[in-house]
Amino acid sequence: MQLHRHHDTFTGKGADLHVIGNGSPSFVAGFREQTLFDGPVYTDPSLEVYKAAELKRSMARTLDPRGWLKGVKAFTEGHRQGRTQGDAWQQGGVLVVAPSGDVRWQHASDLPGDNATAQQIVAAL
């Protein structure tokens, strides 16, 4: 799911959306062009943020057939995978963090296509 498409829903609940990628800082401009997301975008090629959030990383997870099937389904729905930028073995996730810094809710993707829904995130706000 492309969370930036739900930006207005999140901000309507008083939340800010921040994106953290793991590619080179030079990829940020292309990300902005492709997604039209104008909020804060950070990049962490060292994966320290991913490690701190205990997000999953492995070749087996990335190559898991269930992830490939989700990719085929997304393709048939008209979605296209862009060029891989950053660590392809690193899975993503979503954290809802309170202004105090407390993590209110977290979703760690098990494999590609295992994404939190906007409804789950809004419920955690």
C-alpha positions, 0 to 999 in steps of 0.5 A: 500500500502506498501510505502517502495516498492517505496523507489527508486521512492521517493529517486529519487525525493530527498525525504527520507522515514521514517516509524512511527509505534505505537507498542512497540520498540521491534516490529521494528526488526520484521517489518524490517525482514518482509518488508526488509525496511532499512530506518529510523523506529520510534515507538510512542506507546503514539500516540502523533505523530498521534494526532499532525498529526490529524490522525483518531482513533476509533473502528468504523473506524477499524471495518467498513465493507468497511475496511473488504471488502478491507481486503478480496480483499487484501487477494484474491490478495495474501496479508496476514495480520500479527499479529496486533502490537500496537493500532489496532484502530489507522488509519495511514496516509502519510505526505509529509514534506518539509525540512523546516518542512512545511507539503506539503501534507497529507493523513489521512486514514479513515479506514483500506485499505484507503491508499495514492497511490505512484503516489499521494505522488510523485506528492506532492514531 
